[in-house]
Amino acid sequence: MTVTRSLEALRRDAPLLVARSTDELTREYGRLLDLVHPAIMSGRISIDQARVERFQALARFCGTDISWESAERLTETYRGFYRGLRRPVEGAVELLQHLRGRTILGIVSNNQVSEQEEKLVFLGIDSFVDFLVVSETVGVGKPDPAIFRVALERANVGARDAVMVGDSWASDVVGARGVGMRAVWFNRFGQTPPDPWPVSQIRSYVPLERAEAAIAGSDAPTVPSG
């Protein structure tokens, strides 16, 4: 949601992006993000360089070639919007408060450690999180099984005793299944699952009881049709 709202604000500020809808920009931005992440993890490209190249590619997606300097300006403007628009998803703080002390809570993220740590503090949820596993330090990102194994080691639990809650089917659901973890797909926008697997889904963390039931595994998994 924050990415979409940030791109929507950027689209109003940068006329070169109006050739595409906000939804199209969001999908392409996500595709470009996933495409370049392995190169960042391997050290072939810095995260700052990747950000600028991403906006050059996004401009080409809109039919325009832009210079490195123009892409840098777009990058900084976008990041300004992104930082200002960050908010916890409705119900997320209450759910974390409810689960705190009753289970081990960890975050597995494809990002930089400093950025993730700053985000947790900014959102006011850092005190609820027991551990943070970030691709920058592990050397690989989701859905690579290695990053999930590190998380299981940090939690000191086996895969069968853990659950991954995430909004990315490709990174979170596929990654969790790769190490034998149960997954709950936070399918906020009601997308169609790309694979015919019986995976529990939630579209909101409200009401809390429904979200907790999905995480605990006491709900009936949603089986995709077809």
Beta strands, then each sheet from edge to edge (+ up, - down):
strand 1: 106-109
strand 2: 131-134
strand 3: 163-166
strand 4: 182-186
strand 5: 200-202
sheet 1: 1+ 2+
sheet 2: 3+ 4+ 5+
end
